[in-house]
Amino acid sequence: MLGACAVAALLAAGPAAADRPVHTYSIVARDATTGEMGVAVQSHWFSVGSVVTWAAAGVGAVATQAFVDPGYGPRALALLRSGLDAQNVLQGLLVADAQRDVRQVAIVDARGGVVAHTGAHAIAAAGHLVGDQYAVQANLMTSDRVWPAMAEAFERTRGDLAERMLAALAAAQEAGGDIRGRQSAALLVVRGESTGRPWVGADRLFDLRIEDSPDPIGELTRLVRLQRAYNHANRGDELFAEREVEAALSEYAAAGELAPEIEELPFWQAVALVSIGREADAMPIFRAVFARNPVWADLVPRLPAAGLLPDDAALVRRIVEQRE
């Protein structure tokens, strides 16, 4: 919790010069059921996620764009942590910024409060909409149909927060998007409450950036699918360590179904099966993995020393022999 002096200092902090024209469209949102919060963005600007997207578990999410001041992100999160709500944070940031007329910013807090600002001098077409625990905002668009299309897509889409925000980005592009085209995209989703571990797989459920691509949203969608797969695999590891074997195997299977092209996911599932004595179940999995990429068989003899397989030379040999 920040003291009054610290809050005042943050509000008085000088903004960056308005010299980074990160014109773009974005969404900030909170899932009312899970409490998850996030921000997603696409732009014709290299590495848009490095300056636009900000979020912290149990705190809120921020999108800062147009003639962007990246400092809005960390300052807004610090002020939210101090106990201010989204409305008061935005008011404080704008009052302290002589260049507020060229800024565009949106904030959602952990209670679902949401606000947005589009400066009077943001390049047209520019505007925003605030809905139930979300805001969509855009500038330098082909038309003023872009941000309403985002809101409609977000509201009608079913699924978790990441899926709904991706739908909003896709709808923006379908409505015309950035008049300059497309280059980069990002998506950041955090938990409604902090675990005390502010990294991916703990507080951060998704933290993905496409820095430069002819199809940023398509590539971002692919990476979201892969992140879901690895989230299942990581959860499987946690359950396995807790001796919840069947639940762990279910998570491993879900990971493999989401990302069948990733050989490593079923490989570690097979290793887990062998480690609990289910060799017969593991061997067909090893065989399929080795058929796709024989190098995985070379890894097997290294695993007993790391405690990941029993120290049984005959067992290791049987596994390696699954390589045809």
Steps between C-alpha positions, in 0.01 A plus 500: 500500500645835396493795737347835407839649416587213269166530323554873453848438362368248248228737385753780465748289304580668172366327190720385218521714189219434254736362238401132474201479265372159600166532323302187552189325627474318831270359765530486878261271684417307814322164514221538754501128581869428545625850578767466231607827341676569176591718208537414131622718215592509132678780312709593200789567736793278586478322838176668605470282811820640649338841555119460490414199721526508879333283764555360848310221675256627760560857385381582149582538133598803294531587131694818422518603134468770227793738562585264777652565839608150611530635854122503526516121536722457806371820663139393459569157651685653793210737565249216482710313756477806724123455522382746235237377256531517122308827473718685748819357354409621152400843624828535685710392202324738262513800732875451535555469123521816290484279190180316595328614179721268294469201735265207492480279806268246662510345847308219668543435871464185708148596605385531140512878481596610151578833336641625171626826354548607139680831466344768283804495271521122452522429128166409344325273481536483877273418790408257772208315657465395863288196576442266792852448640672570168604785274599505134699785348659581167665777304624549143238252383350459155161602640302552818353149464807336650453539875122430495580177314745408776240559771239292318741210447617502861145496632374221272801268525491212750815367662767623735639852503780428255260355244260792529775759464639321195152515350495876558833543320384287207179704473700823492710373212189377317349848538804657335750534783799731493505708181873425463456123518628259764834403648493390863264382773501399865280341762547505877265330751554490876319333788236680702708443813876485525673175590810696602676358193483768227608285208341297220337187635417665831363857505531534122281258310595641160780739413548486126643739243526493123766759426485501118276292275282530190221336704543600866156388618529164327839442659377622838208257480742215430714594800197523728420140403854394582494686830179319593675171425800584716272625777343152505844336496622717787187422699563132430847530650354664810238229543754227441719643775192492726447131407172581324603266221178460304430872510856566386469259209176670397681833489784351295248355256326836465834663425572249227159547341540878489848488350550170315792649308711537817688171549625589845159500666422128450866413566479627856161339542662167414785565742246566774319175422822297522595664827182363661540152353264533205753391239243335274309827468816699440663294226254581218541870582880474489473312170286771343728779623817325378339436161451872457840600636756232598711746699266462797626144546850642555370695798364196682832363642564837664181496704578248778787713631260794519251291699242504221515126422587198714870409499433186301721438195266235360205737521692778327601256227139395446394859462779586258414190295167663418696701248472313174 
